Amino acid sequence: MYASLKSIGAYVPEKKLTNLDFEKMVDTTDAWIQQRTGIKERYIAGEDETTSDLATKAAALAIERSGLELSDIDGIICATITPDFFCMPSTACVVADKLGIKYVTAFDISAACSGFVYAMSMAKAFIESGMKKNVLIIGAEKMSSIVDYSDRATCVLFGDGAGAAVISATEDKKKAILDVKTSADGEYQDFLITAGGGSKNPCSQHVLNEKMQYLKMKGNETFKLAVNTLTKDVFEILDDNKLTSNDIDWFVPHQANYRIINAVAKKLKMDEDKVVLTVAGYGNTSAASIPMAINKWYEEGKLKDGELMLLDTFGGGLTWGSALVHFNA
């Protein structure tokens, strides 16, 4: 028995923030943002929209496209660093309730931008062990809830959104998720961090005064490590599966920064026409980035049944992961 990506879905909120909007908010320019990141615009959730709202809409679409009934879903994994609630209930449980799915395994994972690939790895293990048949995996973020909009180094980078997929059992290896690799190194935990609100720095007036509840990033250090780590990770998964970049139909990297994506693609000698790029329109949506990119390519008719995707991601923790996935939606 193999695990297969059966469907994909995504959702973005209505409000859009362009680089020109940021010119009025912080000391920056549209030209600088595009040159440094490749980002032109991003979507921002409304004050009354939660991460679970975004996740539920993406998940509902993925389930509809799968052709399954709600009762067929026997597991829900939600990857997010912006959960509705600090520790409980999990966003996955809230999404299950909103969808009307009861009495199934439901939990969150925190792997930052690598979250969706981590969730895919777990869903694959659930299915291939025989424990589950149809697992709903979600990457959903309301990054605007942890971004300091007076910090020009970070506020222009992030957007809100959600992506979801149904991972199902199949006996056809040609439809399988061939391989998923995930890893982490906590030595670089301060490269991407929200220092306040946890047990180390519980909520207090000091935390609020120092804006420790917001995301902080060491941009230059993260950039260099991301390029080297992502490249090494991709070479390893291709080599382990006796494949080359020529065997890949679509390279789907984490959509954080065009310069990172371009640098990795060049090191892999990946054909530019095979690289999925959505960072210009969405910005960095963390765990939602990869499923949102897959969904956009699918909805635009570029991604065809049976094609082989190479997913590659890197995020806070530090975490990273890659996957070889046949598209069967």
C-alpha positions, 0 to 999 in steps of 0.5 A, spaced: 500 500 500 502 506 498 500 514 499 498 518 494 496 525 493 489 525 491 487 532 491 489 539 492 485 546 494 487 553 497 484 559 499 487 566 500 483 572 503 480 578 500 484 584 502 491 585 498 497 589 500 501 591 495 508 594 495 506 601 494 501 600 500 508 599 504 511 605 501 506 609 506 507 604 512 515 604 512 521 606 509 521 602 503 520 602 496 516 597 491 523 597 487 527 595 493 522 589 495 522 586 488 529 587 487 531 583 494 525 578 494 521 578 488 514 579 492 509 584 489 503 583 493 500 579 498 494 577 501 492 579 509 486 576 513 481 580 516 481 582 523 475 577 524 478 571 520 482 566 524 487 561 521 482 555 522 477 560 517 482 560 512 484 552 513 477 550 513 476 553 506 482 550 503 480 543 506 473 543 504 475 545 497 480 539 497 475 534 500 470 536 494 475 535 489 477 528 492 471 525 491 470 523 498 465 524 503 467 527 509 466 521 513 471 518 509 477 522 512 480 519 518 485 523 520 487 531 520 494 534 520 494 542 520 501 545 520 501 552 522 505 557 527 499 561 527 494 557 531 487 560 533 489 559 540 496 559 544 496 551 546 489 548 546 485 546 542 489 545 536 487 548 530 486 541 527 480 540 532 477 547 530 477 545 523 474 538 524 468 541 527 467 547 522 467 541 517 463 537 521 468 531 521 468 527 528 471 522 532 478 522 528 485 523 529 486 531 529 492 535 531 497 540 529 504 540 528 509 546 528 515 546 523 514 553 520 515 553 513 517 546 512 510 544 516 506 542 510 512 537 508 512 534 515 505 533 515 505 529 508 511 525 511 506 523 517 500 522 513 504 517 508 507 513 514 499 513 517 497 510 510 503 506 509 502 503 516 495 501 515 493 505 520 489 510 516 486 511 509 485 518 507 488 523 511 487 531 510 493 535 511 493 543 511 498 548 511 495 555 514 497 561 516 495 568 519 502 571 518 499 578 519 498 576 527 505 575 528 508 580 524 510 587 526 508 592 521 513 597 523 519 593 522 521 594 515 525 588 515 520 583 516 513 586 514 514 586 507 515 578 506 509 575 509 502 574 507 496 570 509 493 564 506 492 556 506 493 550 502 490 543 503 491 536 500 488 529 501 493 524 502 489 517 500 491 509 500 493 506 493 496 500 490 498 503 484 506 505 485 505 510 479 501 514 483 505 514 489 508 519 494 515 516 492 519 519 498 519 524 503 525 527 507 525 531 513 530 534 518 532 539 523 537 543 527 536 547 533 543 550 533 540 555 529 533 556 533 534 564 533 535 565 526 527 565 525 524 566 532 518 569 536 521 569 543 515 571 547 509 568 549 511 561 551 514 558 557 521 561 556 518 568 556 511 568 558 506 573 556 507 580 560 508 587 560 515 586 558 514 582 552 509 587 549 513 593 550 519 589 547 515 586 541 517 579 543 510 576 540 512 578 533 517 574 528 524 576 528 529 574 523 536 574 521 535 575 514 542 574 511 544 568 515 538 565 513 539 566 506 546 563 506 544 557 510 537 556 506 541 556 499 546 551 501 541 546 505 536 546 500 540 544 495 544 539 499 537 536 501 534 536 494 541 532 491 540 527 496 533 525 495 534 525 487 540 520 488 536 516 493 531 515 488 536 514 482 533 520 479 536 527 476 533 534 475 531 531 468 526 526 471 522 532 474 516 535 471 515 541 476 520 543 482 515 546 487 520 550 492 518 554 498 515 561 496 519 565 501 524 569 496 525 569 489 533 570 490 533 563 494 529 559 489 533 562 483 540 560 487 537 553 488 534 552 481 541 554 478 545 549 483 540 543 481 541 545 473 533 545 473 530 548 467 527 555 468 520 552 465 520 547 471 520 552 477 513 553 480 513 561 482 508 564 486 512 568 491 510 575 487 503 574 488 503 571 495 509 573 499 511 568 504 505 564 507 510 559 511 506 552 511 501 554 506 506 556 501 507 549 497 500 547 497 498 554 495 503 554 489 501 547 487 494 549 487 495 555 483 499 551 478 493 546 478 487 551 477 491 554 471 491 548 468 499 547 468 499 541 472 497 535 469 495 528 472 501 523 473 506 529 473 512 528 478 513 534 483 519 535 487 518 539 493 523 543 497 522 547 503 526 550 509 523 554 515 524 556 522 527 551 527 531 550 523 527 545 519 527 543 512 524 537 508 523 535 500 519 530 497 518 526 490 510 526 489 506 524 483 500 529 482 493 525 481 488 530 483 
